[in-house]
Amino acid sequence: MDAIALVATVVVAAFVGVCVGFLARGVVANQALQSANEKAARIVAEARTQQKELILSAKDEKLHLQREAEDEARAKRAELSTLESRLLARDEQLDMRSDMLEQRDRKLLDREREFEQSRQELARAQQEHVAALERVSGMSAAEAKAHLLEAVRDEAERDAVRLAKSIERQAREEADERAREIVITSMQRIAADHTAEHTVSAIHLPNDEMKGRIIGREGRNIRALEQATGVDLIVDDTPETVVISAFDPVRREVARLALTKLMADGRIHPGRIEEVVAKARAEVDLVMRQAGEQAVYDAGIPALPSEIVKLLGRLKFRTSYGQNVLVHSVETSRLAAIIAAELGADVQAAKVGGLLHDIGKAVDHEVEGPHAQIGAQIAQRHNLSPKVVNAIAAHHQEVDYSSQEAPIVQVADAISASRPGARGESMETYVRRLEDLQAIAESFEGVEKSFAVQAGREVRILVKPEQIDDVTATRLARDVVKKIEASLTYPGQIKVTVIRETRAVEYAK
C-alpha cells in the first residue's frame, strides 16, 4: 500500500509540476509579446517622424530649385531683351547706311552723265581741232599719224638702244663685280703652283755602249721590249739618249720604268725583259691607284668606285698643253666646290663633277668620241648622280646644261686652265687662233677691219658708219660673239668691241 501511495504521490507531483511549467511559460510568452509590441510601436513612431522630416526637406529643395529657375529665366529674358535692343539699333544703322549709299549712287550717276557729256564735247572739239589742223597743214589725219609714228619710232629705237646699253652696262658691272669676287676668292683659297709637269719621253743612258745592249743581237732585245710594252723605241745618233714614242702615256711610263730597271740591272735579254716589264706594269698600276686615291683624298670626296679611282690615277701620266690633267682635275674640283658654296648650289655634286670632268681623257685613245661624252658614259655606268653626269658631259658645251652645277664646273675648268702659267701653247696654234678670230669678225657685212689684240682675248672691229648704225652695231657685236662661241675652242673669254666712227672731211682750195 505504501508503494502504491508513493507512486501516486510522484505522479501527482509530476502533473502539478507540468501544469506549473505551462503556466510559467505562458506568463513569459505574454511578457515577450508585450515587449515586442512596444518595440514595434516605437519603430513605427520613429519611421513616421523621419518620413515627415524627409517630406519637409523635399519641399524645401523644390522651392529652392523653383527660385533658381525663375532667377535664370529672368536673366535670360534680360539678355534677350538687350540683344533685341542691339539688333534694332544695328538695323537702324544699316538703314541709314543704305540711304547714304543710295544717295552716293545717285550722285555718281549724275557725275557719270556729266562726264559723258564732257567727253562728247571734248570729242567734238577734238574733231573740230583735227579738221582745222588738216585745213592748215594740208595733210590728212592718217598721214599726220604716220609721220608722227615714224618720228616716235625713231626716237623710241634710240631710247631703247640707250636704255638697253645702260641696263646691259649696269648688269655687266654688277655681274662682273660679283663674279670677280667669287673667282678671286676661289683662286686665293686654292693658290696652286704655276709649274706644270711633263711626261718624260727621253731616257738618258750612262754611255753609248748601252744602246747596243738595248738593241741586242739582230735587234731581238729592242723588238722584245717594244712587243712587251707596246711602244716604239727610237735609237738614233743623239748621244746617250733613247726616245720612247707611244700615244698611250701609261705604256710610255711602263717602258720608261722597265728600261731604267734593265739598265740598272745590266741583264738585258728577252726573258729578262718580259719579267721586268711585268714588274714595271704592276708598279705603274700601283702608282696610278695611289695617285687616284690621293687625288680623291685631296679633293675631299669619299666612296668613289675603285674603277673610277684607277682611271683617275691614269691622268697622272696625261698632260694637256703642258698641264698635268690630274693636278688640273683636283684644282677644278676645289674651285667648283668654292664657287658652288658661294652660289648656294650642291657643293658635293660640283666637287665630284670637277674632279671627274676630264676622266674621259684616261681612255679617249681607246674609245671613239669626245672625252666629255666618254667621261659622262663612265660616270653613268657607275651610277653617279645625274648632276655629276651632266657636269662632265657639258663642260665643253657639247650638251645643254640640266643643273646649276654644270656651268659651275665649266667655269672652274676655265679658271684652272687659263690662269697664268697653267698651260703652254705652240706659236702655230696661237697664230691660227688669232687668224680665225679676225676671219670670223670680217665675215659679217659692213665690217671694214678687225684686229685681235691682248693675246686673242679681245677682238676690235671697225665698221663702216654709212652701213652700220648704233642699233646694228650692238646687234653685230652679239652676232660675232655667238659665232665665236660656236666655231672656236679657247680658254677664258674673248671680248668683242665694235667701233663706229663718223668722220666729216673737207678740203680747202
C-alpha positions in Angstrom: 0.0 0.0 0.0 2.8 2.2 0.8 4.4 1.7 -2.6 1.2 2.5 -4.4 0.8 5.6 -2.4 4.3 6.7 -3.2 3.8 6.2 -6.9 0.6 8.1 -6.8 2.3 10.9 -5.0 5.0 11.0 -7.6 2.5 11.1 -10.4 0.5 13.8 -8.8 3.7 15.8 -8.2 4.8 15.4 -11.8 1.4 16.5 -13.1 1.4 19.5 -10.8 5.0 20.4 -12.0 3.9 20.1 -15.6 0.9 22.4 -15.0 3.0 24.9 -13.1 5.6 24.9 -16.0 2.9 25.5 -18.6 1.6 28.4 -16.6 5.0 29.9 -16.1 5.8 29.5 -19.9 2.6 31.3 -20.8 3.4 34.2 -18.5 6.9 34.5 -20.0 5.4 34.4 -23.5 2.9 37.1 -22.8 5.6 39.3 -21.4 7.8 38.8 -24.5 4.9 39.5 -26.8 4.1 42.7 -24.9 7.7 43.8 -25.2 7.8 43.1 -28.9 4.6 45.1 -29.5 6.0 48.1 -27.6 9.3 48.0 -29.7 7.3 47.8 -32.9 5.2 50.7 -31.9 8.4 52.7 -31.2 9.9 51.8 -34.6 6.7 52.9 -36.4 6.7 56.2 -34.5 10.3 56.9 -35.4 9.6 56.0 -39.1 6.7 58.4 -39.2 8.9 61.1 -37.7 11.6 60.5 -40.4 9.0 60.5 -43.1 7.7 63.9 -42.1 11.3 65.3 -42.0 12.1 63.9 -45.5 8.9 65.4 -46.9 9.7 68.8 -45.4 13.3 68.6 -46.8 12.0 67.7 -50.3 9.5 70.6 -50.2 12.4 73.0 -49.2 14.6 71.6 -52.1 11.7 72.0 -54.5 11.2 75.6 -53.5 14.9 76.4 -53.8 15.1 74.9 -57.3 12.0 76.8 -58.3 13.6 80.1 -57.2 16.8 79.3 -59.1 14.9 78.5 -62.3 12.9 81.7 -62.0 16.1 83.8 -61.5 17.8 82.1 -64.5 14.7 82.7 -66.6 14.6 86.4 -65.6 18.4 86.7 -66.5 17.8 85.1 -69.9 14.8 87.4 -70.6 17.0 90.4 -69.7 19.8 89.2 -72.0 17.4 88.6 -74.9 15.9 92.0 -74.3 19.4 93.5 -74.5 20.2 91.6 -77.7 17.0 92.6 -79.3 17.7 96.3 -78.5 21.2 96.0 -80.1 19.7 94.3 -83.2 17.2 97.0 -83.5 19.9 99.7 -83.2 22.0 97.9 -85.9 19.1 97.6 -88.2 18.6 101.4 -87.9 22.3 102.0 -88.6 22.1 99.7 -91.7 19.1 101.5 -92.9 20.9 104.8 -92.5 24.0 103.4 -94.4 21.8 102.1 -97.2 20.2 105.5 -97.6 23.6 107.1 -97.7 24.8 104.6 -100.4 21.7 105.3 -102.4 22.4 109.0 -102.3 26.0 108.4 -103.2 25.0 106.2 -106.2 22.7 108.9 -107.4 25.5 111.4 -107.2 27.8 109.1 -109.0 25.2 108.6 -111.8 24.9 112.3 -112.1 28.6 112.8 -112.3 28.9 110.0 -114.9 26.3 111.7 -117.0 28.2 115.0 -116.6 31.4 113.2 -117.6 29.9 111.6 -120.6 28.6 115.0 -121.7 32.1 116.5 -121.2 33.7 113.6 -123.1 31.3 114.1 -126.0 32.1 117.8 -126.0 35.8 117.1 -126.0 35.4 114.6 -128.8 33.6 117.2 -130.9 36.2 119.8 -130.0 39.0 117.4 -131.0 37.3 116.6 -134.3 37.0 120.3 -135.0 40.6 120.8 -134.0 41.8 118.0 -136.2 39.8 119.3 -139.1 41.3 122.8 -138.5 44.8 121.3 -138.4 44.1 119.3 -141.6 43.0 122.5 -143.3 46.0 124.4 -142.1 48.7 121.7 -142.8 47.2 120.3 -145.9 47.6 116.7 -144.5 45.0 114.1 -143.6 44.9 112.7 -140.1 46.2 109.3 -141.3 49.2 111.0 -143.0 49.9 113.1 -139.9 49.6 110.0 -137.7 52.0 108.0 -139.9 54.5 110.9 -139.9 54.2 111.2 -136.1 54.6 107.4 -135.6 57.7 107.4 -137.8 59.3 110.1 -135.7 58.2 108.4 -132.4 59.5 105.1 -133.7 63.0 106.5 -134.4 63.1 108.2 -131.1 61.9 105.1 -129.3 64.5 103.0 -131.0 67.2 105.4 -129.9 65.9 105.5 -126.4 65.6 101.7 -126.4 69.2 101.3 -127.5 70.4 103.8 -124.9 68.3 102.0 -122.2 69.5 98.6 -123.3 73.1 99.7 -123.2 72.5 101.2 -119.8 70.9 98.1 -118.5 73.5 95.9 -120.1 76.3 98.0 -118.7 74.8 98.1 -115.2 74.2 94.3 -115.3 77.7 93.6 -116.6 79.2 95.8 -113.9 77.3 94.1 -111.1 77.8 90.6 -112.6 81.5 91.3 -113.3 82.0 92.6 -109.7 80.2 89.6 -108.2 81.9 87.1 -110.5 85.3 88.7 -110.0 84.8 88.4 -106.2 83.9 84.7 -106.4 86.7 83.9 -108.8 89.3 85.8 -106.8 88.2 84.2 -103.6 88.3 80.8 -105.2 91.8 81.3 -106.7 93.2 82.7 -103.4 91.9 79.7 -101.5 93.4 77.3 -104.0 96.7 79.1 -104.5 98.1 76.3 -106.7 101.7 76.3 -108.0 102.1 77.6 -111.6 104.6 74.8 -112.5 103.5 72.1 -114.9 104.6 68.5 -115.1 105.6 67.0 -118.4 105.7 63.3 -119.2 109.2 62.1 -119.8 109.7 60.6 -123.3 113.5 60.5 -123.5 115.8 58.4 -121.3 119.4 59.3 -120.5 121.9 56.4 -121.0 125.0 56.1 -118.9 127.1 55.6 -122.1 126.7 54.9 -125.8 127.6 51.3 -125.4 124.2 50.8 -123.7 122.5 51.5 -127.0 124.0 48.3 -128.4 122.9 46.3 -125.4 119.3 47.7 -125.7 119.2 46.8 -129.4 120.7 43.3 -128.8 121.9 40.8 -131.3 120.0 41.4 -134.6 117.6 43.7 -132.7 116.0 41.0 -130.6 116.1 43.0 -127.4 114.5 46.1 -128.8 111.9 44.0 -130.5 111.1 42.1 -127.3 110.9 45.4 -125.4 108.6 47.0 -128.0 106.4 43.9 -128.2 106.1 43.7 -124.4 105.4 47.4 -123.8 103.6 48.4 -127.0 105.8 51.5 -127.6 108.3 52.5 -130.2 112.0 52.9 -129.1 113.9 55.4 -131.3 117.6 54.9 -131.1 119.3 57.5 -133.3 122.5 59.5 -133.3 121.6 61.5 -130.3 124.4 60.9 -127.8 123.4 58.9 -124.7 119.7 59.2 -125.3 116.9 56.8 -126.2 113.5 58.3 -127.2 110.2 56.4 -126.2 107.3 57.1 -128.6 103.8 56.0 -127.8 100.3 57.5 -127.9 99.4 55.9 -124.6 101.1 57.7 -121.7 100.7 54.7 -119.4 102.6 52.4 -121.8 105.2 55.1 -122.2 105.7 55.2 -118.4 105.8 51.4 -118.2 108.5 51.3 -120.9 110.5 54.1 -119.2 110.4 52.3 -115.9 111.3 48.9 -117.4 114.1 50.3 -119.4 115.5 52.1 -116.3 115.4 48.9 -114.3 117.0 46.9 -117.1 119.9 49.4 -117.4 120.4 49.4 -113.6 120.3 45.5 -113.5 122.6 45.1 -116.6 120.9 41.8 -117.7 119.1 42.6 -120.9 117.7 39.7 -122.8 114.1 38.8 -124.0 113.3 36.6 -121.0 114.5 39.2 -118.5 112.7 42.0 -120.5 109.3 40.3 -120.1 109.9 39.8 -116.4 110.9 43.4 -115.8 108.1 44.8 -117.9 105.6 42.8 -115.9 107.0 44.2 -112.7 107.1 47.7 -114.1 103.4 47.4 -115.2 102.5 46.3 -111.7 104.4 49.2 -110.2 102.7 51.7 -112.6 99.3 50.2 -111.7 100.1 50.7 -108.0 101.3 54.2 -108.7 98.1 55.0 -110.6 95.9 53.6 -107.9 97.7 55.6 -105.2 97.6 58.7 -107.3 93.9 58.3 -107.8 93.3 57.7 -104.1 95.5 60.7 -103.2 93.5 62.9 -105.7 90.2 61.7 -104.2 91.6 62.4 -100.7 92.9 65.9 -101.7 89.5 66.8 -103.2 87.7 65.6 -100.1 85.4 63.1 -101.9 84.7 59.8 -100.2 83.5 56.5 -101.6 84.1 56.7 -105.3 84.1 53.3 -107.2 87.5 51.7 -107.4 87.5 51.6 -111.2 86.9 55.3 -111.4 89.7 55.9 -108.9 92.1 53.8 -111.0 91.0 55.7 -114.2 91.6 58.9 -112.3 95.1 57.8 -111.5 95.9 57.3 -115.2 95.5 61.0 -115.6 98.8 61.4 -113.7 100.6 60.5 -116.9 98.4 62.7 -119.1 99.1 66.3 -119.9 97.1 69.0 -121.8 99.0 71.9 -123.2 101.7 71.1 -120.7 99.4 71.0 -117.7 99.1 67.7 -115.8 95.5 66.6 -116.1 95.3 65.0 -112.6 96.5 68.2 -110.9 94.2 70.2 -113.1 91.2 67.9 -112.1 91.9 68.3 -108.4 92.2 72.1 -108.8 89.0 72.2 -110.8 87.2 70.2 -108.1 88.3 72.6 -105.4 87.4 75.7 -107.4 84.0 74.2 -108.2 83.3 73.5 -104.6 84.2 77.0 -103.5 82.0 78.6 -106.3 79.1 76.3 -105.5 79.3 77.2 -101.8 79.3 80.9 -102.7 76.2 80.5 -105.0 74.3 78.1 -102.7 74.5 75.2 -105.2 75.2 71.5 -104.5 78.8 71.5 -103.3 79.3 67.7 -103.3 78.0 67.4 -106.9 80.1 70.3 -108.1 83.1 68.8 -106.3 82.7 65.4 -107.9 81.9 66.8 -111.3 85.0 69.0 -111.2 87.3 66.1 -110.2 85.9 63.7 -112.9 85.2 66.2 -115.7 88.3 65.0 -117.7 88.0 61.3 -116.7 87.3 60.5 -120.4 90.9 61.5 -121.3 92.1 58.4 -119.5 90.6 56.2 -122.2 89.9 58.6 -125.1 92.7 56.9 -127.1 90.8 53.6 -126.7 87.2 54.7 -127.2 85.8 56.7 -130.0 84.2 60.1 -129.2 85.0 63.3 -127.4 86.4 62.9 -123.9 83.4 64.7 -122.3 81.0 62.2 -123.7 83.2 59.3 -122.8 83.6 60.6 -119.2 79.8 61.0 -118.9 79.2 57.5 -120.0 81.7 56.2 -117.5 80.0 58.2 -114.7 76.6 57.0 -115.8 77.8 53.4 -115.9 78.9 53.6 -112.3 75.5 55.1 -111.2 76.8 58.6 -110.2 74.2 61.3 -109.8 72.6 62.9 -112.9 74.1 66.3 -111.8 77.6 64.8 -112.0 76.9 63.1 -115.3 75.6 66.4 -116.8 78.5 68.4 -115.4 81.0 66.1 -117.1 79.1 66.0 -120.4 78.5 69.7 -120.6 81.8 71.2 -119.5 82.7 71.9 -123.2 79.1 72.8 -124.0 78.6 69.8 -126.2 75.3 69.1 -124.5 72.9 71.5 -122.7 73.0 72.2 -119.0 70.4 70.5 -116.9 71.6 71.6 -113.5 73.2 74.6 -111.8 76.4 72.6 -111.1 77.3 72.1 -114.8 78.2 75.7 -115.6 80.0 75.9 -112.3 82.2 73.0 -113.3 82.8 74.6 -116.7 83.8 77.9 -115.1 86.1 76.2 -112.6 87.7 74.3 -115.6 88.3 77.5 -117.5 89.8 79.2 -114.4 92.2 76.3 -113.8 93.2 76.0 -117.4 93.5 79.8 -118.2 95.4 81.0 -115.1 98.9 82.3 -115.8 101.5 79.5 -116.1 98.9 76.7 -116.3 99.2 75.7 -119.9 101.6 76.2 -122.8 100.5 76.8 -126.4 102.6 76.5 -129.5 103.2 79.5 -131.7 101.4 77.9 -134.7 98.3 77.3 -132.6 98.4 80.8 -131.2 98.7 82.5 -134.6 96.0 80.2 -136.1 93.6 81.2 -133.3 94.2 84.9 -133.9 93.6 84.5 -137.6 90.4 82.6 -137.0 89.1 85.4 -134.8 89.8 88.0 -137.4 88.3 85.9 -140.1 85.1 85.4 -138.1 84.8 89.2 -137.5 85.4 90.1 -141.1 82.8 87.6 -142.4 80.0 90.0 -141.4 78.7 92.6 -143.8 79.6 96.2 -143.0 82.9 95.4 -141.3 85.9 97.4 -142.5 88.7 95.9 -140.5 89.3 93.7 -137.4 92.1 93.3 -135.0 92.8 90.5 -132.5 94.6 92.1 -129.5 95.6 91.2 -126.0 96.8 87.7 -127.0 93.5 86.9 -128.5 91.5 87.9 -125.5 89.8 90.8 -127.4 88.6 91.5 -130.9 88.2 95.1 -132.1 86.0 95.6 -135.1 85.9 98.8 -137.2 82.7 99.1 -139.2 81.5 101.4 -142.0 79.4 104.1 -140.5 77.2 104.5 -143.6 76.2 100.9 -143.4 76.1 100.2 -139.6 74.2 102.4 -137.3 74.2 102.3 -133.5 71.4 99.7 -133.2 73.1 97.5 -135.8 76.5 97.8 -134.1 75.1 96.4 -130.9 73.5 93.5 -132.8 76.7 92.9 -134.7 78.7 92.5 -131.5 76.2 89.9 -130.3 76.3 88.0 -133.6 80.1 87.9 -133.6 80.1 86.6 -130.0 77.7 83.8 -130.9 79.7 82.8 -134.0 83.0 82.7 -132.0 81.3 80.6 -129.3 80.0 78.2 -131.9 83.2 78.0 -134.0 86.2 78.2 -131.7 87.6 76.5 -128.6 89.5 78.8 -126.3 90.3 79.2 -122.6 88.7 82.0 -120.6 86.7 84.6 -122.5 87.0 86.8 -125.6 85.8 90.5 -125.6 84.3 91.8 -128.8 84.4 95.6 -129.3 82.6 97.2 -132.2 83.9 100.7 -133.1 81.8 103.0 -135.3 83.2 106.4 -136.2 81.6 109.2 -138.2 84.2 111.4 -140.0 83.5 114.7 -141.9 86.2 115.5 -144.4 86.5 118.8 -146.4 89.4 120.2 -148.4 90.4 123.9 -148.6 91.3 125.1 -152.0 
